[in-house]
Amino acid sequence: QVQLVESGGGLVQAGGSLRLSCAASGGAFSTGTMAWFRQAPGKEREFVAAISRSGSNTDYADSVKGRFTISRDAAKNTMYLQMNSLKPEDTAVYYCSRSQYYYGRAKGLYDYWGQGTQVTVSS
């Protein structure tokens, strides 16, 4: 049973930066795609970024491309999301997720999820 725990959220001013972490345990971290999704109040959960099992392939939503960077450290069983130039519209609960076989943006194909961490960007 894979367990995912996010950390690093908080309150930041527009233009600031945060780094989210997702620590994985209980399973083979290195065998799956890892991804970040986010959900703002009253909105559907949306794709943010994904990284392949090897770390050699990454994908970003257009809204965060050039501002966010996803990475993973197999030795630490941890995935990261470096968020720069934050905007108020980035305010959401951020979730990390894992899929053993799928690499892509469809949230329904990710089988493990963390509990989420709140990111609030003030204007």
C-alpha positions as CSV (number, residue, x, y, z in Angstrom):
1,Q,0.0,0.0,0.0
2,V,1.6,3.2,-1.2
3,Q,1.2,6.2,1.1
4,L,1.8,9.8,-0.1
5,V,2.3,12.8,2.3
6,E,2.5,16.3,1.0
7,S,4.2,19.2,2.7
8,G,5.4,22.7,2.0
9,G,2.2,24.6,1.5
10,G,1.5,27.9,3.0
11,L,0.6,31.6,2.5
12,V,2.7,33.6,0.1
13,Q,2.4,36.9,-1.7
14,A,2.0,37.1,-5.4
15,G,5.4,36.8,-7.2
16,G,6.7,34.6,-4.4
17,S,7.9,31.0,-4.4
18,L,7.1,27.8,-2.6
19,R,8.4,24.3,-2.8
20,L,6.1,21.4,-2.2
21,S,7.3,17.9,-1.3
22,C,5.6,14.6,-1.6
23,A,7.1,11.7,0.5
24,A,6.2,8.2,-0.6
25,S,6.3,5.1,1.5
26,G,4.9,1.6,1.5
27,G,5.6,0.8,-2.1
28,A,7.9,1.0,-5.1
29,F,8.3,4.7,-5.6
30,S,10.6,4.3,-8.5
31,T,8.2,2.2,-10.5
32,G,5.5,4.7,-11.2
33,T,4.6,8.1,-12.7
34,M,4.2,10.8,-10.1
35,A,2.0,13.9,-10.6
36,W,0.7,17.0,-9.0
37,F,-2.9,18.1,-9.2
38,R,-4.7,21.0,-7.6
39,Q,-8.3,21.9,-6.6
40,A,-9.6,25.3,-6.0
41,P,-12.8,25.9,-4.1
42,G,-15.8,25.2,-6.2
43,K,-13.7,23.8,-9.1
44,E,-12.7,20.4,-10.4
45,R,-9.4,18.9,-9.5
46,E,-7.0,19.8,-12.3
47,F,-3.7,18.5,-13.6
48,V,-0.6,20.6,-12.8
49,A,2.5,18.5,-13.7
50,A,3.7,14.9,-14.1
51,I,7.1,13.2,-14.1
52,S,7.9,9.8,-15.6
53,R,9.3,7.0,-13.5
54,S,12.8,7.7,-14.7
55,G,12.5,11.4,-14.3
56,S,13.5,11.9,-17.9
57,N,10.0,13.1,-19.1
58,T,7.9,15.9,-17.6
59,D,4.6,17.5,-18.6
60,Y,3.1,20.7,-17.4
61,A,-0.3,22.4,-17.6
62,D,-0.1,25.5,-19.8
63,S,-1.1,27.6,-16.8
64,V,2.1,26.7,-14.9
65,K,4.6,26.1,-17.7
66,G,7.7,28.2,-17.2
67,R,6.9,28.9,-13.6
68,F,6.7,25.4,-11.9
69,T,9.3,22.6,-12.0
70,I,8.6,19.0,-11.1
71,S,11.3,16.7,-9.9
72,R,11.9,13.5,-8.0
73,D,14.6,12.0,-5.9
74,A,14.5,8.2,-5.9
75,A,17.0,7.9,-3.1
76,K,14.7,9.9,-0.8
77,N,11.4,8.5,-2.3
78,T,10.3,12.1,-2.6
79,M,8.8,14.2,-5.4
80,Y,9.0,18.0,-5.5
81,L,7.1,20.9,-7.1
82,Q,9.1,24.2,-7.2
83,M,6.6,27.0,-7.7
84,N,7.9,30.4,-8.7
85,S,6.2,33.6,-9.8
86,L,3.1,32.6,-7.9
87,K,-0.2,34.2,-8.8
88,P,-3.5,34.4,-6.9
89,E,-5.1,32.0,-9.3
90,D,-2.6,29.3,-8.1
91,T,-4.4,29.3,-4.8
92,A,-5.7,25.7,-4.3
93,V,-5.2,22.5,-2.4
94,Y,-2.3,20.6,-4.1
95,Y,-2.3,16.8,-4.2
96,C,0.4,14.4,-5.2
97,S,-0.5,11.2,-6.9
98,R,1.0,8.1,-8.4
99,S,0.2,5.8,-11.2
100,Q,2.0,2.5,-11.7
101,Y,1.5,2.2,-15.4
102,Y,0.0,5.5,-16.8
103,Y,1.8,8.7,-17.8
104,G,-0.5,11.5,-18.5
105,R,-3.0,14.1,-17.3
106,A,-6.1,12.0,-16.6
107,K,-6.7,12.0,-12.8
108,G,-8.9,9.0,-13.0
109,L,-5.9,6.9,-13.9
110,Y,-3.8,7.7,-10.9
111,D,-4.3,5.1,-8.1
112,Y,-2.8,6.7,-5.0
113,W,-3.3,10.2,-3.6
114,G,-2.0,12.2,-0.7
115,Q,-4.2,14.2,1.6
116,G,-3.3,17.6,0.1
117,T,-1.5,20.7,1.2
118,Q,-3.0,24.2,1.0
119,V,-1.3,26.9,-1.1
120,T,-2.7,30.4,-0.8
121,V,-1.3,33.3,-2.8
122,S,-2.3,36.8,-1.8
123,S,-2.5,39.7,-4.2
